[in-house]
Amino acid sequence: MIARLFSSSRWKATLSDFLSEHLIHRDEDFMVIHKPAGLLTVPGKTPDLQDCLINRLLKLEPKTLLIHRLDRDTSGILVFGLTKWGQKTISRQFQERQTSKNYQAIVAGHLKGEGTIDVPVIYDPEHPPLHIADPKHNKPALTHYKLI
């Protein structure tokens, strides 16, 4: 069924097991992939962190262009450009906050109802790629949560 999404016979012939399981959509300008938890979106800084989603995709489609990322331990949907136009158009949607992002998490402790956490974050140089809350920093990190 997934192979029918492709117009290119090259894609049909090289559809990997990974793509068979994780590809949601592909057209001429972009593709939508489900990233499993535990896999980096882009390579890490050390040689043991080179296996990542973008590198796997580039082996099959050298035109793959990064649009956004998810943390290694987060599973979810990622969009990759296949043309500069596709990358630019979708990147602009993210930048202009036209794209809604929803996350679900299992947390320890007790939450009640819903709320908002509005604390800026800063990159933690001692523990890359983590960020830490820093009220003096100007990188906004707004989270609305709701108990489900």
GILIN-V954408 format. One record per backbone hydrogen bond with DSSP energy under -0.5 kcal/mol. NH is the residue of the N-H (numbers start at 0). CO is the residue of the C=O. Records with the same first field share a line. If there is no record, write none. Layout:
NH = CO, CO
//
This chain:
3 = 0
4 = 1
5 = 2
11 = 7
12 = 8
13 = 9
14 = 10
19 = 15
20 = 16
21 = 17
22 = 18
23 = 31
24 = 31
26 = 29
30 = 79
31 = 24
32 = 77
33 = 21
34 = 32, 75
35 = 33
37 = 71
38 = 35, 71
39 = 50
43 = 48
48 = 45
49 = 46
51 = 49
52 = 39
53 = 40
55 = 51
56 = 52
57 = 53
58 = 54
59 = 55, 56
60 = 56
63 = 60
64 = 80
66 = 67, 78
67 = 78
73 = 70
75 = 34
77 = 32
79 = 30
80 = 64
81 = 28
82 = 28
86 = 82
87 = 83
88 = 84
89 = 85
90 = 86
91 = 87
92 = 88
93 = 89
94 = 90
95 = 91
96 = 93
97 = 92
98 = 92
99 = 97
106 = 104
114 = 144
116 = 142
117 = 115
118 = 140
120 = 138
121 = 131
123 = 129
124 = 122
126 = 123
129 = 126
131 = 121
133 = 119
136 = 133
138 = 120
139 = 137
142 = 116, 140
144 = 114
146 = 112
//
